[in-house]
Amino acid sequence: MPKRLIPVLSLLAAVVLLVMLNFTTPLDIGPLGVLVFFTAVYIVMLGVAQMFVRFGAKLTKRNLAQREYLYSAVIAFGPIMLLLAQSLGSLSPVTVGLTVVFVFLACFLIGKRAA
């Protein structure tokens, strides 16, 4: 995967999010627009997560080459789960804790599988 693909897509998704948040409402945009919103949030979070994973890998001097994308994908899904819980009205400390546990377990499985 090209090095600049995810950062460029994240920037493009951030622009899409800004346009959506400033010019539409959830009622006006419909179900497809909500899907685009959640997809754009995921792509932005993927770019942010990849930046943090790369920074952590450089800080610890580890080579995470291919696993970097897997870790980023799992970490980026955490905020999406929290947004979905918020939209359903069930966001609580227990939900946040379970989401964190899920992300840690998934990262642990990626680390074990690749080792």
FENBELPE-V704342 format. One record per residue. NEAR is the number of other C-alpha atoms within 8 Angstrom. Layout:
near->NEAR
near->NEAR
This chain:
near->3
near->4
near->5
near->6
near->8
near->10
near->8
near->8
near->10
near->14
near->9
near->8
near->12
near->11
near->8
near->9
near->11
near->8
near->9
near->10
near->8
near->6
near->6
near->9
near->8
near->8
near->5
near->6
near->10
near->8
near->6
near->7
near->9
near->10
near->8
near->8
near->10
near->9
near->8
near->13
near->12
near->11
near->13
near->13
near->12
near->14
near->12
near->9
near->12
near->12
near->8
near->8
near->11
near->9
near->8
near->8
near->11
near->9
near->7
near->6
near->6
near->7
near->6
near->7
near->5
near->6
near->10
near->11
near->8
near->9
near->12
near->13
near->10
near->11
near->11
near->14
near->10
near->11
near->8
near->11
near->9
near->12
near->8
near->8
near->11
near->9
near->7
near->7
near->6
near->8
near->11
near->6
near->6
near->7
near->11
near->10
near->8
near->8
near->11
near->9
near->8
near->8
near->11
near->8
near->8
near->9
near->11
near->8
near->8
near->11
near->9
near->7
near->6
near->6
near->4
